[in-house]
């Protein structure tokens, strides 16, 4: 699904420096695509594949059973997460509290506290590292990188340390959503 794809090539401005400039360009010329903006680079995100949709369905339905969901928080697909004035990412799934969601009414830009990415064929190892670093630069507490081909999930609690989970391992979204946990094999069943 959504991973860092190739930078958009057709007639792109090369002078964009900020997220504000990028969003102005996107409103005028962005078209139908989905984009991230990272320090002057416009990155087109790939469309979701059906196999990835099953992963998103499993995770979002699991989230609806948590106390965070009961209090109005959301696990949203493809929602903007602002890193700083020069970076905006779009995680495959991003967690936002009710207070964050309500703050968007006034135009306040939000940063996710928990990002879930699904590795795509076009992503390099460097792309993964860059995304993880960006999320932690924004103050995220937890990043999951789902690797469908290997039926594994890498959990990052910092940009420099990850732990892999597979098979009968139990994964948890603590400390952000402590009651969201499951056996990894169930995600890929």
Buried (B, 14 or more C-beta within 10 A) or exposed (E): BBBBBEBBEEEEEEEBEBBEBBBBBBEEEBEEEBBBBBEBBBBBBBEBBEEBEBBBEBBBEBBEEBEBBEEEBBBBBBBBBBBBEBBBBBBBBBBBBEEBBEBEEEEEBBBBBBBBBBBBEEBEEEBBEBBBBBBBEBEBBBBBBBBBEEBBBBBBBEBEEBEEBBEEBEBBBEEBBEBBEBEBEEBBE
